[in-house]
Amino acid sequence: MTTGFAAGLRASDVAPGTVVTVVVDGRSVCVGHTLDGRWGAIEDVCTHDGGDLADGELDGDAVECPRHGGRFDLFTGRVLALPPVVPVKAFPVHVEGDEIVVDLS
């Protein structure tokens, strides 16, 4: 069951190879669209010092924090590069029509 969605965010507005911030049920989520067409979503706060991950870059499956270069896997939230050591939460995401839907359950 879907418990949250990114209202007003259309898939057609998110270019491949980019990440954006959406607010889902009051929670900031970093949603990414990979160059090969997949969608992923993770918490939008770096566990190292609180930077907004969606202000960073998407490189393959990795989201790079713009503050100190920490990297997180867009699909699992796992830390890929220091300085963060604590992963972020990952969320299932899919597209219904042209709407991006993020499951917060």
N, C-alpha and C positions, 0 to 999 in steps of 0.2 A: 504494500500500500504506500502510495506517495504521501509524505507528510509535509512537503514543502515544494515550492517551485519558484523559479526566477521569473516573476511576472514582468512582462514588458521586454524581456530579453529574447530577441529573435536570433535563431541560428544564422540566418542570412546576414546579420550585423556583426558576426564575429569571424574575422578572417582566419583561415588556416595559419597556424604558426604563432597564434597570439593567445594571451590570457586577459581576462577581464574580471572585475569585481562585481558580484551581485549580492544583494541582501535577500536571504531566504529565511522567512519566519524570524526576522530580527538578527540573523547571524550572517556575518560577512564570509562569502565563499569565493574562492579563486576558481574560475571555470576556464578551462583551456581547450583549444581546438587544434589538434596536431596536424602537421602537414599531410599525414596519410589519412586524415578524415575522422580520427577518433576524438571522443570527448571525455574529459576527466574533470574532477572537482575535488579540491582540498580546502582545508581551513585557510583563510587569507591572512594569517599572522605567523611570521617567522618565530620559531621557538627560541631563537638565539637572543633577539632584542626587540621583537615586536614589529618589525617592518612589514609593510603590506606586500605580500608576494605577487599580487597581480600588477604591481608597479614594476616588476622585474621582467625578465625575458623567458620565453619558452624555447628550449633547445632539445629537440626530440621529445622525450617523455619527461624532461627535467625542467622544473621551474626554478629560476635563480633569483634569490632575494637581491634587490638592488642596493641594499645597505652594506653587506659584507661578503656577498658572493656565495652564501650557503645555498645548497641545492636540494630540492625535494622531488620525489617521484610524483608525477601528476595523478597516477592511478592508485598508488598505495600509501602515499604520504611519507614513505621511508626517506630518511636522510641519505643523500647521495654525496654530499661534500660538506665539510666543516666550514664555519664554526658551529652550526647547530648540532646537537647530539640527540635531541628529543624529536621524534617524528610528529607530523601533523595528522589530523584525522582526514581520511579520504571518504568521499561520498559517491554513491552510484549516481550517474547522470545519463540522461538520454534525451533524444529530440522527438517530440510529438508534433507532427506537421512542421511548423517553423518555430515552435516554442521549446526552449531549453528547460528541462525538468530535472531538479536536483532532489534526491531522496535523503532526508535528514534522519531517518529512523535508524 
